Amino acid sequence: MRQVDSFKRGKHNLPRFSTIESMAKLLVTGASGFLGSYVCLQAQAEGWQVWGTYNQQRQPRSHLLRLPLNLASSDAIETLFRAVQPDAVIHTAAQSKPNFCQLHPTETYPVNVDASVQLAQLCAEAQIPYVFTSTDLVFDGEAAPYRESDLPSPLSHYGRQKAIAEDKILAAYPQATVCRLPLLYGRAVTTAGCFLQNFINKLRQAEPLSLFTDEFRTPVSVNCAAKGLLLALQTQGILHLGGLERLSRYEFGQLLVAAMNLPEIGLRASLRSQVNLPAPRPYDVSLESSRALALGYCPQPVQRSLQALLSDNTPGL
Ligand SMILES: NC(=O)c1ccc[n+]([C@@H]2O[C@H](COP(=O)([O-])OP(=O)(O)OC[C@H]3O[C@@H](n4cnc5c(N)ncnc54)[C@H](OP(=O)(O)O)[C@@H]3O)[C@@H](O)[C@H]2O)c1
């Protein structure tokens, strides 16, 4: 177990911890979400006292300190922050569905932008590490692979909200860390799903599963992304947390079939250009992640991490 007492970030050196009262406090927003759930588990394994927020989905987990938070209320954000007095914050809560953001830009902007910036301001005031979860969808997909220094050029409202939040966060708190995440996969949690379960169910039942051959991502397991976000507490600026491989969704499906020994009869190639969805989808937003790799970020090849999921006795897989 990596202990929190190895955590250092410039002047943010934390002391040794022996009891829960003396452990460093990590505030994880969106603890009921897919990524937030994994961040909480990993942070606990690394020795943090974790305070996780939920909005609509309270999860009865006794080992987590859970608090309700609606990001639409700036008063609620400030009250919660002052009550917890965290030593660091990882902000995963968001309206994370691009199609929903496309249809509801006014409603989602305060959640994805204003709340993220307010948290940055509070962290700046307290001089504590702040990690914001952004996305590969800040890019338009025409010039991959993308480095941290490449300028965002989002196609969708979701991508635009994240890009605006990134800018405002770094302006308010230059020591903050903006992590751009790729497509995440892993075991669904009680309160949040993952596309993987749907893929597996369809393939098992030999139902048609149409996956794009003309849309490329650098997917990474949610476990690995969670570890990357904790690692990101030790740095600042923009950090890409992509996976090792550039894959189309169809290629991902092929790896899934191979890794889990699934029937491939249902697997169909399709084109994103033939599908009409509310949010425009970039062609190739592969992330170049050498900065994170140099820090110790350690993504596994997709097939290997899918196999690991299977050997994990994962419920629902
Ligand atoms: N999953 C991916 O492939 C992916 C890829 C790139 C970037 N990201 C980013 O990673 C982060 C986590 O994504 P995810 O997939 O874990 O999302 P998710 O499963 O949809 O979880 C979203 C979390 O945000 C909370 N939330 C939503 N609206 C809220 C509000 N108004 N106030 C307070 N909390 C609210 C939800 O709480 P309740 O469920 O309790 O309502 C949930 O805990 C997001 O910033 C997302 O943009 C994800």
The ligand as an ORCA input file, in Angstrom:
! r2SCAN-3c Opt
* xyz 0 1
  N     -16.324      7.933    -18.040
  C     -15.538      8.359    -19.031
  O     -15.291      7.615    -20.008
  C     -14.927      9.740    -18.956
  C     -14.074     10.141    -19.996
  C     -13.489     11.408    -19.934
  C     -13.752     12.251    -18.876
  N     -14.597     11.849    -17.882
  C     -14.840     12.780    -16.772
  O     -14.581     12.087    -15.563
  C     -15.461     12.543    -14.537
  C     -16.241     11.370    -13.979
  O     -16.986     10.752    -15.026
  P     -17.903      9.477    -14.732
  O     -17.953      8.677    -15.956
  O     -17.508      8.855    -13.449
  O     -19.315     10.191    -14.549
  P     -20.635      9.599    -13.885
  O     -20.551      8.136    -13.680
  O     -21.760     10.148    -14.716
  O     -20.664     10.269    -12.438
  C     -20.931     11.632    -12.310
  C     -20.885     11.982    -10.848
  O     -21.197     13.367    -10.750
  C     -22.268     13.535     -9.830
  N     -23.091     14.652    -10.249
  C     -23.780     14.807    -11.411
  N     -24.446     15.962    -11.399
  C     -24.182     16.558    -10.200
  C     -24.581     17.761     -9.583
  N     -25.425     18.621    -10.174
  N     -24.113     18.020     -8.349
  C     -23.265     17.180     -7.720
  N     -22.845     16.020     -8.247
  C     -23.315     15.724     -9.486
  C     -23.043     12.246     -9.858
  O     -23.783     12.107     -8.641
  P     -25.110     11.205     -8.512
  O     -24.908     10.007     -9.410
  O     -25.171     10.867     -7.058
  O     -26.262     12.038     -8.961
  C     -21.896     11.239     -9.984
  O     -21.343     11.003     -8.716
  C     -16.325     13.609    -15.181
  O     -15.744     14.868    -14.959
  C     -16.276     13.280    -16.656
  O     -16.501     14.407    -17.440
  C     -15.182     10.613    -17.903
*
